[in-house]
Amino acid sequence: MCHGRTINNDTFNERLRKYCNDAGVPYKSSHKLRFTVASTLKAAGVETAYLQKTLGHSNRAMTEHYINETAEEPKNIEDQLMNALSIC
């Protein structure tokens, strides 16, 4: 909120970019931050229903999209094969 009014996403991200630059930390858009929050909380064991409520999603599918998009993928075909075969 700015002066009691909601700010739009572009304005929020412009300000976030400035604050990140001022602090010397890498900028990540608000959209990327939502993915980070969702995946971090899910990895910590938070239930999907609670994430859905926290993120303000109207349906579970959207929340699962945020969680699934951030799942770490194997770096190469050997890792994929080992994962598929459940081998260390």
HELIX and SHEET records of a PDB file:
HELIX    1   1 ASN A    9  ALA A   23  1                                  15    
HELIX    2   2 SER A   30  ALA A   43  1                                  14    
HELIX    3   3 THR A   48  LEU A   55  1                                   8    
HELIX    4   4 ARG A   60  GLU A   69  1                                  10    
HELIX    5   5 ILE A   77  ALA A   84  1                                   8    
END                                                                             
